[in-house]
Amino acid sequence: MADTLHDREPPRIQLANQPTRGHWLRYGESLGPRFWLKRDDHTGSELMGNKVRKLEYLMADALAEKATHVFSCGGEQSNHARATAFAARQLGMESVLILRTDDPEQPPAATGNILLDKLVGSEIVWISRPAWRNRNQLLAEQADRIRAAGGRPYVVPEGGSNALGSWGYIRAMHELASDLSTIASPSNPVTVVYACGSGGTGAGLVMGAKLFGLAAKGIRIAGVNVCDDRAYFLDVIGKICSDMESRWSLGANVTAEDIELVDGHVGAGYAKSRPEELMTIRDLCRSDGVVLDPVYTGKAFHGVVTELKRDPKRFGSTVAFIHTGGMFGLFPSYDLFTPLL
Ligand SMILES: Cc1ncc(COP(=O)(O)O)c(C=O)c1O
């Protein structure tokens, strides 16, 4: 087990390369604030992105439970499902992934994350969009199947976004506090911006910011939701934070005012891209040699750019954008990029 962050921190197994580095961007000089990028896309290669930080706690729990099979679910190109499958394999466990697709009878081509899921030998159960509503029940049924065959299942929820997984972003917030110590102050406020997809990253960041008293140091946290809406994520993030309080009594006292969500940038829908979002991905790549993904980071970053065009002071002196990974999800969209290149 690695070093301890907090006296109530649950057991963790080291999977991510951390601390991740941060650096300034050339992009967006005319937009108002400076952009600084936290490279959580560098947490690993097969295990790349924000999910790895959550899996450090979830997989420690799976090992403690002597699990033989790890289960999770997500969209067809789920980064979380891929990271879970690789973490399980690296730790000597099997994985079963319940993935949502338009027509389970005709599963999508094995590109991007799906190719990796198959390479690592994960069992994939394809389900339709209507069946997704019963995903937790399906996960429980699949787990029963393994139990009946003598295995020990461990279920990781969608996105790894529960109270345990969210510890990964309390830890990340601790790193960020140190990264930003010479950048942020009450007179030079910094907004840490992240893409919000299932709420666990946001819950950990908000809890961490409260625990480490970062508002007084000029650091504020804002999520750009890439699906659903502000009301949905206020509820989801609020619930994860209160679960963390009831399990570990951290005394962070997170309230709805602490949970800032920048709504209005879902665009064409979850995992659906508009040309302007893809152009922002292209432009950042051409200014700084940094690749965002179309589903999460590209959409959220484009949301920040759109907000700054309306109000350059919206996020203070610096936007500290967390690059939460997702690069494998870029490749299935190659045909959308082709006319822009
Ligand atoms: C690359 C990437 N960024 C951001 C997110 C959003 O994180 P969270 O699910 O914790 O809200 C996800 C997953 O949902 C992701 O795969």
The ligand as an SDF file (V2000), in Angstrom:
LIG
                    3D

 16 16  0  0  0  0  0  0  0  0999 V2000
  -12.0400   10.7560  -20.1610 C   0  0  0  0  0  0  0  0  0  0  0  0
  -13.0760   11.0010  -19.1280 C   0  0  0  0  0  0  0  0  0  0  0  0
  -13.1630   12.2160  -18.5780 N   0  0  0  0  0  0  0  0  0  0  0  0
  -14.1070   12.5110  -17.6600 C   0  0  0  0  0  0  0  0  0  0  0  0
  -15.0150   11.5710  -17.2440 C   0  0  0  0  0  0  0  0  0  0  0  0
  -16.0360   11.9660  -16.2380 C   0  0  0  0  0  0  0  0  0  0  0  0
  -15.6780   11.5580  -14.9600 O   0  0  0  0  0  0  0  0  0  0  0  0
  -16.8180   11.1530  -13.9140 P   0  0  0  0  0  0  0  0  0  0  0  0
  -17.4800    9.9390  -14.4860 O   0  0  0  0  0  0  0  0  0  0  0  0
  -16.0840   10.8820  -12.6750 O   0  0  0  0  0  0  0  0  0  0  0  0
  -17.7700   12.2860  -13.8230 O   0  0  0  0  0  0  0  0  0  0  0  0
  -14.9510   10.2680  -17.7920 C   0  0  0  0  0  0  0  0  0  0  0  0
  -15.9120    9.2060  -17.4220 C   0  0  0  0  0  0  0  0  0  0  0  0
  -17.0850    9.3390  -17.2410 O   0  0  0  0  0  0  0  0  0  0  0  0
  -13.9650    9.9740  -18.7530 C   0  0  0  0  0  0  0  0  0  0  0  0
  -13.8620    8.7570  -19.3060 O   0  0  0  0  0  0  0  0  0  0  0  0
  1  2  1  0
  2  3  1  0
  2 15  2  0
  3  4  2  0
  4  5  1  0
  5  6  1  0
  5 12  2  0
  6  7  1  0
  7  8  1  0
  8  9  2  0
  8 10  1  0
  8 11  1  0
 12 13  1  0
 12 15  1  0
 13 14  2  0
 15 16  1  0
M  END
$$$$
